[in-house]
Amino acid sequence: MENSSNGEIPEDANEHCPGTQSEAAGKSDACEGCPNQQICATAPKGPDPDLLPIAERMATVKHKILVLSGKGGVGKSTFSAQLSFALAAMDYQVGLLDIDICGPSIPKMLGLEGQDIHQSNLGWSPCYVESNLGVMSIGFMLPNPDEAVVWRGPRKNSLIKQFVKDVYWGELDYLVVDAPPGTSDEHISIVQYLLETGIDGAIIVTTPQQVSLIDVRKEISFCKKVGINILGVVENMSGLCQPLSDVKFLKPSETGQPSDVTEWALQYMKEKAPELLNLMAYSEVFDSSGGGAMKMCQEMGIRFLGKVPLDPQLCKAAEQGKSCFEDQKCTASAAALKSIIDELIPKRAAEDGV
C-alpha cells in the first residue's frame, strides 16, 4: 500500500484515490468502480476516540488469537470452541468472542443456548461455561434463535466495538476470537480495534481441497496486508476417520436402496478376525491430490500446524456443546487437536510464564 496525508491507498485502488481516511473515501467520483469503494465508504474516518477505552479494557488480556477461514463450512467455529475448551482445561482464564454476526454458532457449540447477557456497573458480563471460560456472542442477544440478522456493515462494526469495549472479561490469559469466513467488515473492524492492543496472531482453518485453499490464500494475503502474524494453518476434515467398530456396513441392491448388514459384518469380524475391530477406518472425503494445506504452506512460507480428521464423534460433541477432550469417544480427532494446541501454546506460555 502507498501512503497519503489522508491514509493508506490500497494497491488495487483507482487512479486519484482520495485515501482511505479522507471524508471523500468511497464517495468521490474517483471511487466509482473501485473494489474497495464500499469498505472505504463505511469505514470510520480519523482517530477513533473509542480506541483508548478499548485499549484499557484489553489491558487485562494477555494473549489474543484470531481464528479465521477463507471459506465457510470448514469447521472454524468447531476449532475455536475446542481450542477454548482445551485452554480452559489447562487452567488458563479464557474468553471466547464470537464476531460472526450473521451466523453465530458458538453458543450452541459451548452448550450455552438460551443464555442471556447481563449488565453491571463494570460492563456486559460474558456467559460462562466454567468459571474460567466465558463466552460473548450476538447469539445471546437474539429474541428468537431462528431470527435472521440482516445488518449492513456500520451496524456490525458498532456491535463488534461494543464487544471489545464494553464486555468485562476480567483478567484473561487468552481471548479467542471466532470470525466469520472471508475478509469483510467484521475482519477489518476487529483488526482496527485490537491491533494496537497487541494481537498474537491468527490461526487459519481450511479443508484439503483447492476450492477451499483458493480462498485461504486470500485470507493469508489479508493478514499480511493488515499486519497480523499468522500463527499457522490447520487442515480440518482431513479424511473421515473413525473406529472400524463404529462404521455402518451396507449391502448394495439392484433397487438402489442398500440394506444394513452392520450387525452381521461386526459379528463376522469378531468371530473370524477380532483384531480388525481395533483398527481405524479412513476414507478421503475431499480431494487432496493437489497437496492440501501442507503444500500450500510450503509454497507460501506459512507454518503448517497439522491435520484434524473428520470425526463423527467430534461433530456430536459440537452438537451437544461439549469438549471433545472430556471422554475417550473422540479417538480420531482429540489427539490431533491436542497435538496442534500443544504446538501453539507451550512456546508462547514459556515466553512470559503464562
N, C-alpha and C positions, 0 to 999 in steps of 0.2 A: 504494500500500500504506500501511496505518496501522502505527504502531509501538507496541509494548508493552514491558514490562520483560522479557518472555520472547521477544523477537524480533519480526520483522515479521508483520503479519496481512494475508494476501492479500485483494484486493478481492472475490473471489468466495467468501470463507470463510463458514462458518456463523456464526450468532449465538453469542456466548460462546466464540469461538475462543480456545484457551489460549495461542496464539503459537507460531511455528514452532520456537523454540529451547527450548520447555518440554519437560520429560520426559514430559508427557502428550500431546504433539503427535501427532496421528494415532491416539491410543489412547483418549481420553476419550469419554464419551457425546456430547459436543457435536460430535465429529468425524464421527459417523455420517452417511454420505451426502455428505460434503464432497468436491468433485472433487480436492482436494489431499491427501486422507487418506493414501494410500499413500506419496506423496513425503515427507510430514511424518513418517510413522512410521519410515521407513528412513533419513532424513537424519541425519547426525551432530549431536549437541547440544553447545552450548557451544563455547568456543575449542578449536580443533583443535591439539594440540601439534606436529603434523607440518607446520604452516604455515611455521614458522621454517626447518626444513631444506629445505622446498620453495623458499622464497624464496632461500636460499643457493645452491641448485642452479641456479635460474633466473637468478641474478645475472649469469651469463656469457652469457645470451641477450639480444641487443639488441632484437629485434622478434619478437612472437608474433602470428600470424594464424590465426584460426579459419575453416575452410571449412564452411559449413552448408547445409542444404537442408530445406525443409518436407516434400517428397515424395521417396520413394525412387525410384531408377532414372533420375534426371535428369542423371547424369554428374558428380556432385560429386567422386567419387574420381578420375575421369579428370582433372578440372580440378586437383585437389590435386597429382596426380602430375606433370602437365605444368608447373604453376607451380613446383614444386620443381626439375624438370629445368632450367627456364629460369633460375631464380635461381642454380643451381649453374654454369650456362654463363656467367653474368655474373661468375663468380669470387667469389661470396659463399659463406660457410660456411653450409650449410643442413641442417636436421634436419626430417624428416617423421614426425610422430607419428600413428599410426592408432589412434583410440579407438573404432572400430566393432567392438565386442567380438564380436557375433554374426555379422557378415558382413565379415570382414577381406579386402579385395581389393587392398590396397596392395602386399603382397609380390609378387603376380603382375604388377601394373602397373609395378613398378620392376625386374622381372627378377630377383627375389631368392627365388623359391620354393625351398624345401628348405634354406634357411639356418637356422642356429641362433644363439641368443643366448648370448654368453659373459659370464662374470662375472670381475671383477678386484677388487683392493682399492679401486678408485675407484667401483665400481658395475657395473650392467649396461652392456654395450657394444652400441651400435647395430650393425646390419648395414649395410655400406657399398656403394653403387653406384659411387661415385668417392670419392676422398679427402676431398672437400668436400661429400658428400651422404650423410648417414646416415639410417637408417630404423628405427623401432621399431613392432612390431605383435604382437598376440596370435597372428597367423598363424605367427610363428616358433616359437611355444611348443606348437603342437598336434602330437601324435604322428602323427596322420593328417589330411591336409588336408580329407577328407570328413567329419570328425567334427563334429557339431553342438555349439555352445556353449550349454548350457541353464543359464543363471545368473540368479539373482534380483539385484535392484538392489544390495544391500550388497556382494556379491562383485564385481560390475562396478566399483563405486566403489573398492573396495580395490585392484584391479589398476590403475585409472587413477591412483590416488595413487602406486602404485609406479612407474609410468611417469614421472611428473613429479618424484618424489623420489629414485629410485634409479638412473635412467639417466644415465650420464656422457656428456653431449654435448660437453663441452669448450666452447671459445669459438665461439658461433654468431652469425651476423648475422641469420638468420631461422629461426624454428621454425614450420612449417606444421602445423596440427592438423586432421586429417581426421575429422570427427564423423559419427555415423550420422544418418539422417534423423529429423526430428521434434524434440521438446523434452522429452526424458525424462531418466532418471537420469544418463546419460553427460554430457549437456549441463550439468546442474546441478553435477555433480562437477567438470568441467574449469573451469567458471567459478569455483566456490568455491576451487579450489586455485590458480588462476592470476591471478585478478582483482587481488589485492593486489600481485602482482609486475609488473603492467602488461601488459594485452593491447592491442595496437594496434587491433584491431577484427576484424570478421567480414566475409567475403565470402559472399554468399548466392547459391546456384546454383538456377536454375529452368528449366523448359521453357515454351514460349509459351502453352499452353492454360490455361483457367480452372481445370481440375481441379488443376493444379499450383500456380497462383497463389493459390488459396484457402489452401493450407497454408503458402505462403511468407509470406502476411500474418501468420499465427500466429507464424512464426519471427521476423519483424521485431518483433512485439509482445513476444516472449520477450526479444530483445536489449535492447529499451528497458526492460523491467521489471528486468532484472538489471544494467543499466548498461554494456552492451557497445556500443562505437561501431560503426556499420555502415559499412564501407568502400565498399560498393556491391553492386549486384545484377548477375549475369551471366545472360543468357538463352542457355542452351545448346540444342543441337539445333534451332537456328532455321532450319529448312528443310534439306532434303537438297541438298547442293551438291557437285559433282564434275566433272572434265573430261568433255566430251561423248565423248571417245575412250575413257573408262572405262565408259560406260553400256552395259548389255546391252539389245539390241533384240529384242522378241518379237512374233510374228505370231499374233493370236488365231485360234482354230479353233472349229468347232461342237462339238467334243468337250469343250471346256473345258480342254484341255491345249495351251497355246500352243507354237509352235515357235520355236527360237532362230534369228534371222536377223541376228545381230550382224555376222558376217563380211561378209555381203552389204551391210548398211547402211553399214559403215565404208568398204568399198571403193567404194561408190556415191558417198559424200561426198568421198572422196579424189579421185575422177575428175571429179565434177561441181561440187563446191563445197568445195575443200580448206580454205578459210578457216573453215568451220564447226568443223573439228577443233580450233581454238584457243579455242573458246568453252567456258564452263562451263554445265552443265545444273543447273537449280534447280527444286525441287518442294517445296511446303509440305506437311510431314508432319503437324504438329499444328495445330489450328485456332487462328489468331491474330487472328480477326475482332474479339475483344474488346480489341485494342490491345496484347496481350502484356505483357512485363515493363516495357517503356518507359512505357506508360500508367500501370501500377500505381505505378511510381516517381514519376511526376509527381504522382499523386494523394496519395501518402504523404510526399512531400518527401524521397525517398531518392535517392541518386546511382545513376544507371544507367551501368554500366561498358561495356556493349556486347553484341553478339550473336556467338555461335560456331555455325557451321553444323554439321549432322550430316554428318560426313565419313568415308566408309568407310576411308580411309587412316589417320585418327586412331584409329578403332576397331581397326584392325590393329596400329598402334603400341602401343596399350594392351595388346592380347592378347600381344604379343611383349615387353612390358616395356621399350619403347624411348622415347626422346624424339621428339616429332613435329618437332622443330627440326633434327634431325641431317641430314636429306636434303631433297630438293625434292618428295617424294611427297605430303606433306600440304598441297597447294597451297591448298585451301579453308580449312582450319582454322588452320594455323600462323600466318598473317598476322593473323587475327582475335584469336587468343590473345596474340600478341606485342603487338598494339595495346593490349589490356586490361592486360597486365603492365606495359608502358611507362607507362600511365596511372597505375598504382598506385605503382610503385617509385621513379622518379626524384624525385618530390616528397618522399617520406619520406626517401630517401637524402640529399637535399640539406640536410635539416634538421640532420643530425649527421655528415655526411661518410661515411655507410655506403652 
